Amino acid sequence: MTPAHTPDPAAVHVSARGWGWRHAGRKAFAARHLDLDIQAGERVLLLGASGAGKSTVLHALAGVLGSSDEGEQEGELLLDGAHPATVRGRAGLVLQDPETQVVLARVGDEVAFAAENLAVPRDEIWQRVERALDDVGLDLPLDHPTTALSGGQKQRLALAAVLAMEPGLLLLDEPTANLDPDGVLEVRDAVVRVLERTGATLVVVEHRVAVWADVVDRVIVLDAGGGVLADGAPATVLVQEATRTRLAEAGVWVPDWQPAVGGPTPGAGGEVLLSAPDITVARTKRGPTAVGPLDLTVHAAHALSITGPNGAGKSTAALTLGGLLRPRAGSVEASPSLAGSAGADPFRWRSSQLVQRIGTVFQEPEHQFLTASVSAELEFGPRRVGAAVNPGRTAELAERLRLTHLLGANPFTLSGGEKRRLSVATMLATAPRILILDEPTFGQDALTWAELVTLLRELIDDGVAVLSVTHDAEFIEALGGATLHVSGGAGRLVSP
């Protein structure tokens, strides 16, 4: 397929012949039987169900899959006829989890780092740094600490660092997943500007496809069982009814289609479990205030969604309500029925007391994994609090969240969507009365999204309070409840 624009001579041609990869210790291949040709300068949207191998393909193209000790490869995957590991620097990869991509302490140094490693002249490096930061809309001083960035800001930073490389092959793994709606369009447009300037080849993985459908030449859909399910122009793959049906059945997010969810319609809520009158929150003890004052209550059998621009303090507010950060001002108080003998201040609870009452799923799933297998991860929480492991409950959670076939796998080898579902399941294993979720639908295909929403609606009906930090408007609508809009240091609570 010929790209609809003029490629730069440095743009990369990608070819695969019978290519596959199996992670060490896994029986099944992450991706297999892959045959494709991506022409230099072509813009490709790579789709597929959660766990179909999309991220694995990007990692292979970037030459970072590792040695034979880390897995088994079959077939060949080449960049301009060479193995990707031998031409590193030709491809630039933005990882699904930007947290793992940040290396240096200051924003400017982080963006300059990869270009420095490519021996770009010093004066040109800083021109690229300024341009890349401007492209992605990260308006911060060059000496701003990377540790003070929100998840969405780190996502922009990771993209800026790769754009400053000006690679011949740009690989993006869910680059807009944690961004607010305005940020999604800003980042998409930034990528297009860079492609117009450099003529590079693009392979982007996204579950929500409508944002990219109008700016790519081609859509390739990976089959979960190996090979390619569909391949062609967006107007063919995403529009023709027969193809749309096949993709929807496979869990691919098709434009103008929403999967059906089950579970009871959430009601009006029950007793107050947490109250936080006039609290102000901050990420660190001496750092700037993130947002406040806020007047919040968390009710049993009720959903509370926190939304707003990146960097507005959403995650900080959620972590404070979850007893993991101390309020800058005011207090968070647990009701007697929630606190029991632990005391009213969740911040003072021991970890074993907290996890049985308030379960928090972080924005980065890897921060929660502590064992070497999915099954052990599901059993860790109950063992930690001294409860007997219920094999039936473990099996039920694994089945509901489509993890049964992965029980023996190392959690760190899962796809991004699988890691997110596992992190949710580990919190549910201890049956907390409040469940806090930070970007819970990140990396989910349409089917796993619907299953997660259905499960959460059932939990709410059983009396659990579900508090979510999210940009997913469909998720907010499906859970109902109240919504806290956070922006500019203030919060506005909207009741249903």
N, C-alpha and C positions, 0 to 999 in steps of 0.2 A: 504494500500500500504506500502510495506517495504522499508525503506531507503537503498540506495546503499552503505552505509558506516556504521561504527559502532557508535551508539549513546553513549554518556556519560550517566552514571546512573542519572545525574542531568538533562538531557534533558527532555523537557516537552511534554506531550501528550495533544492534543487539541481535544475537541469534542463539537459539536453543534447539538441540536435537535430542529427544528422548531424555531430557534432563530431569533429575529427581534428587531429593535430599532427605535422609533419615537421621534424626538426632540420635546421638549415642544413648543407649538404654531404652529406646522406643521401638516397638514392633512395627508400627505403621510409618510410612513415609509422610513427611510434612507436605511435600509436593512431589508429583511424579508424572512421567509420560508427557513432559512439556515440550511441545514443538512450536516455535514461533520465530518470526522475523520482525524486528522493529527498525524501520529505516531511520537514518540519520536525520534529525530535526523533527521527527514525528512526535506528536503529543498523544499519550495513551492513558486512558483511565482503566485501572486494573481492579476488577470487582470479583466478588465471590463470597460464599458463606463464611461465617466466623470459623476459623480453623482450616480453611481451604488451602492455605499456604502462601497467601499474598505477601506477608511480611518476610517469609523465608525467601521468596523470589527476589525481593528488594535487597535483602542482606547478601544474597549470592551475587547479585549484580554489582554491589558495592565492594565485593571481595572480602567480606568480614565474617563469613560462616565458620572459619577456623580450619583446623587440620583434620586428618582422618581420625584422630583420637576423639574428636568432638562429634563425629557423625560419618555417614556413608553417602558418597555421591555416585550417581550413575548418569550416563550420557554426558553431554557437554553444554556449557553455557559460556558464550564468548562476547567480548566487547571489541569490535573492530578486529576480530579474528584472534584475539589474545585472551588468556584466562584473566578474569577480573583481578585476582590477587597480584598479578604482575604489572598492572597498569593502574594502581591505586592513585587517586587524585583526578583521574578522568571522570569518575562518578562522585557525586556528592549526595549523601543520604541524610535526610531528616528523620530521626527515629520516632516511633510511635509514642515513646515516653521521653519527652524532652529533658526530664530531670537527669536521665542517664547520660545526656550529651553535654552537659555543662561541665567545663573543666577548670576554668579560671575564675578569679574572685571579682573581676570588674567587667562590665558590659563591653567596653571597647576592646579590651584584651581578648575576650572570648570570641568576638566577631573576627578579630584579626588573626587568631591562632592558626586556623587551617591555611589561610593565605600565606602566612609566614612559613609554614612547613612546605609550601609549594615554591618557596623562594621568589615570591612576587616582590618587586622592588619596593622599598620602604615607603616612598612617597605615594606610590600607587595603592599600597595596602590601605592607607588611611583614607584615601579618596573612596576606595571600595567600601570601607567600614561605614563611613558617613552615608553613602548612597544606599547601602543595604539596610541600615537602620531606618532610613527615611522610607525606603520601599515598603518595609513591613509595618510601618507606623509605630515603631517603638521610640517614642520621644523622651529619651532619658539621657542624662550626662554620661560621658564615656567612662567616668569613674564610679558610676552607680554600682553598688554591690549586687552580684548575681543572686546572693542568698536572700535578698529582699524582694525578689520578683515573685509574682503569682504564677500559678501553673500556666495560664494563658500567655502571660508575658514571656515565660521561659520558652513557650512554643514559638513565639515570634523571634526570640533571640536565636534559637536553634536554626530557624529558617534563614535569618540574616547571616549567620556564620557560614552556612553552606552557599548562599547566594554570593557572598564575598569571594568565594573560591572561583566563581564563574566556571563551573564544571561543564564538560561536554555532554554529560548525562545527569539530569536532575531527578533524584528519587525521593518521593515524598510519601511518608507513611502516616495517613490520617492527619494531615497538617492543620486542619481547622477544627478538630474534634473538641477541643476545650476552649474554643473562642466564642465570644458573644456574637450575636448575629451581624453587627456592623463589622466586627473583626474578621468574620468569615469572608466577607466580600473584599475587605481591604487586602487580606493575605492572598486571596485568589487573584485579584487584580495585580498585586505586586509580582506574583509568579509570572503572570502573562507579560508584564512589562519587561521582566528580565529575559524571558524567552524571545520576545521581539528584538531585544537588544543583542542577545548573544546567539540566537538561532539554535540553542541546545535541544537535545532530545529530552522528553519528559515522560516519566512513568509515575503516576500518582495513584495511591490507594485511598479510597474513601468509601464509607458505607452510604452516606447521603450523597447521591450522585447528581442531583439537579444543579448544584452549584458549578460543577465542572463540565456538564454535558455540552454546553455551548462553546467551550474553549478548547476542546480536544478534537483530534482527528478520528480517534478510534477508541472503541471500547472492547476490552478483552475480559471475559468472565471465566475464572478458573472453576473447574468442577471439583467438588469436595472429594470425589473418588479418584482424581487424577485427570490430567489433560485439560482441554479447553471446552467449556460449555457453549460459549458463543464468542464471536469475533467479527467486528465490522464497524461501520460508521455509526455514530450515536443515533442518527435518524432511523437506522435499520434495527439495531439491537434494542434500543430503549422505547421504540414507538410501535413497531409491528406487534399486533395483538398476540400472535402465537408465541413469539419470543418473549414478550413481557410475561406471559403466563408461566412459561418455563422458569424464568428468572425469579418470579415471585415465589413459586413453589420451592425453589432452592434457597430462599431467604435473602435474595438480593433486593436492596431498596430500589424500587422502580418509581420514577417520578409520577406524581399525582396518584399514588396508591399508599394506603395505610393498612397495616395488618390488623386483624381483629384481635381484641384482647378479651379475656374471660375474667372470672371472679366477680364478686358482688360489687355493686356500685357503692363507693365509700359514703358513709353517713356523716352526721354532724359532729361526731367526736364525743368523748366521754370526759372523765375526770382530768384535772390538771396534774401532770406528772412533774413538770419543771416550770418554774416561774423565774423570769429575769427582768425585773423592773428597772428601767433606766441604766442599763449596762453600757459601758463603753469598752471596746475590745481592741487589742493590739497584738501583733504577731510576736513581739519580744518585749521583755520587761522595760527596756529603755527606748525602744523604737517608737516611731510615730503612731498616733492613733489610727486605726484602720477604719472604724465606723462606730457611730454612737452619738448620743444615747439612743438605745433601743428599748422598747417595752414589749417583751415577748412571753408567750406561754406555750408550752408543748402539751397537747392533750392526748390521752389514750384514744385509740381507734380513730386517728386523724392524721392527715398529711400536712406538712408545712414545707413549701418549696422556697429556696432562697435563690434569687436570680439577679442579674445585673452585669455591668461591664467587667472585663478582666481587670484585676487589681483593685476592685472596689471594697474588698474585705469579706467576701462571701465565705470562703473557707475558714478564715479566722473566726468569724462569728459562729460557724458550725462547730469548730474545735473547742471554742469556749463553752458553748452549750453542752458539749459532750464531756466536759470535765478534764480536757487535755491542756487547756490554757487557762490561766487565771485572768479574770476580767481586769481591765485597767481601772475601771470604776464600777461601782454597783456590785451586785452579787447574783449568782445562780443558785437557786434553792430547789432541792428535790422534795417532793411531797413525802409524807410519812410512809405511804403505801409503796413508793418506789425506793426510798432510802432504807427502810427497815432499821437495822441496828448500825448502819454505816455512817449515820450523821447526814445533815442536810446539805453539805457542800460537796458536790461531786469531785471537785479538784483535789480534795483531801482523801478520797477513797483509794484503797489499795487496788492494784490492777485486777486482782481476782474479784474484788467487789464490783469494780466498774464494768467488767466485761459481761457480768450476769445481768446488769441493769441497763447499760447504755453501750451498744456496739457501734463502733465507728469504722467505716470503710473509707480508706484514704484515697486521694486522687491518684496516687501511684501505687498500684496493687503490690508491687514487689516489696514495698516497705513492710508488709504484713507477713510475708512468708518466712517460716522458721524451720521447716522440715524438708525432707528429700522426696516426698511423694504427695500426691493429691489426697490420698486416703489418710495419710498421717496428718496432713494439714487440717482436714475436716475433724479429726479426733483430738487435735491439740487443745482446743479451747475447753471442751468438757474435762479433759484430763487435768488441765491447769487449775480449774476451779474445784477439783476433787469429785467430780460427778462421774457416774458410770457411763461409759460410752454406749450409746444406743445404736447398734448396727442398722436397725431399721430406719432411724432418723437420718443417719449418714447416707444410706442408700437412696432415701427419698430425696434429699437435697441434691445429691449427684444426678439423679434422674431428672428432676425438675429443671436443673440448670445445665443439662446436657454435658455432664462431666463423667458419666459412667465409664465411657471407653478410655478415660484418662486417669483412672484411679491409681495406677502404678507409675504414672509419669512424674518427672521432677517438675514442680510448679514453675520453675524459671525457664522451662522449654516450651511452655504453652504460648499460644498466640495472645495478642493483647486482649481480645474479647474474652478468651477463655480465662485469662488471669483475672479480669474484672469479675466474671461470674464466680470464680473460686473465692475471691476476697469477700464477696457477698455471702457465699455459703458458709465460710468459716465463722463469720459473725452470727449468722442465724443458728449455728450449731449450739451456741450457749443460750439460745432463747431469750435475748434481752427484751425488755419492755419498750425501749426506745432504740430505733435503728437509724443511724446517721450515715448518709451516702453522699460522697463527693463525686460528681459526674458519673452516676451509676450506669448510664447507657453508652458510655464511651466504648467504641469498638464492637458494638453489637450489630449483627445482621437483623433483618426484619423479624425472623422467627424467634431468635433468642431475646430480642427486645420485647416482643409480645409475651413470651413466657415469663420474663422478669417482671413486667408490669402486672401480669395476672397474679404471680406469686405475691407481690407487694400488696395488691388489692385484697388478697385473702388474708394476709397478715394484719392489715388495717381492720378488716372485719372481725378478726380474732382479738382485737384490742391493742395491737402494737401501734405505737406512734412512729411514723416514718418522716424523717427530716432529710430533704435532699438539696444539695447544691447543684444546680443544673442550668444549662442553656436550652434544654430540649423542651420546646413549647408543647409538643404532642404528649410528652411524658407528664408534664405538669397538668395538662388537661385530663389525662387518663386517671391520675391519682386524686384529682380534686383537692379539697381542703383549702388552706390559706396560702398566699404567696407574699413573701417579703422581697420587695424590690430595693436593692442596695445600690447607691450611686452617690458620688461626691461626698462621702463621709456620713451620709444619712440613710435612713431606711424608711420605706413606706409599706405598711402592711395592708394587703388587700384580702378581705374575707370573701368567701364564695357567695 
